[in-house]
Each structure stands twice: as C-alpha cells, then as structure tokens.
Amino acid sequence: MKKFSFKLETLLQYRTNIEEKERLALSRLNFMLQAEIGQRERLRAIERETLAQLTLERSGAGQEAESRWYYPYLDRLRLEIERSSLRITNLEKEVDAQKLVVIEASKKKKVLDTLKTKRVKEFTAAVEKQEQKAVDEIVVTRYAHKES
C-alpha cells in the first residue's frame, strides 16, 4: 500500500516558517514596546521624586542657588518622557502593522493546512475503499472455491 504524499508539502513548510518568523518579529516588537513603556514609567517616577524634592527645598530653608538646578533637570526629564512617548506611539504602530502581517501569514498557511487535511481524508477514503474491495474479492474467491 502506498504512503500519503502531499505535493505542496514544501510550500506548506515554507509558509509555516514564514508564519513563525513573523510571530517572532511580533514578539520582539511587543518586548521593545513593553521595555519602552517601563522606561517612560521610570522617568515619570523620577520626575515625581524630583518635584517632591524641589517642593521640600522651596518650603524649607534650602538655598535658592541649589533649587535652581532642579529646573533644567526637570526640563530634561520632561523632554525624555516626551521622546519616550513618541517612541511608544511608533512602536504601537509597528506592532499593529506586524499583527496584520502575522494574520495574513496565518491565513496563507491555513489554506494549505485545510487543503492537506482534505487530501488526507480523500486518501484515507480511497485506501479504505481499496481494502474493502480486496476483502470482497477474497470473500468471493473463497465462496466460489467452496462452491466448486
């Protein structure tokens, strides 16, 4: 009895590899996005701490010269937070675009998977039909042999 062979197996493997590659790219982008969100949150925490320290300096008997150094630092923190927010926006767009690429790759692979499943069922049905035919022939031959 012959073995099942899917003629498009190479294409199916290729599309499976493409899908895996695109999923890996998506996971990398998600990791970068989460890292950038974490960085922005750290910067915001530093900004809050610095503002709290500045408030303490201004309310206490701190020197005016020392408190002036806080303002350029806070400006720099705000600039970094803004840049981080822009990077997050860009990464979110890239993640959305990559999700569409992954969906498309999955659809292309699924078409071939469905076709392969259909062909396997057809092959199995044909093999079962051949086996049934062979069994029927054996039964007929034995019956004819007993009759004679």
CORTA-V869199 format. One record per pair of residues at least 12 apart in sequence whose ideal C-beta (glycine too) atoms are under 8 Angstrom apart, sorted by the first residue. I is the first residue (numbers start at 1). J is the second residue. Records with the same first field share a line. If there is no record, write none. Layout:
I = J  J
This chain:
1 = 127  130
4 = 119  120  123
6 = 116  119  120
8 = 112  115  116
9 = 116
11 = 112
12 = 109  112  113  116
15 = 105  108  109  112
16 = 109
18 = 105  108  109
19 = 102  105  106  108  109
22 = 98  101  102  105
23 = 102
25 = 98  101
26 = 95  98  99  101  102
29 = 91  94  95  98
30 = 95
32 = 91
33 = 88  91  92  95
36 = 84  87  88  91
37 = 88
39 = 84
40 = 81  84  85  88
43 = 77  80  81  84
44 = 81
46 = 77
47 = 74  77  78  81
50 = 70  73  74  77
51 = 74
53 = 70
54 = 67  70  74
57 = 70
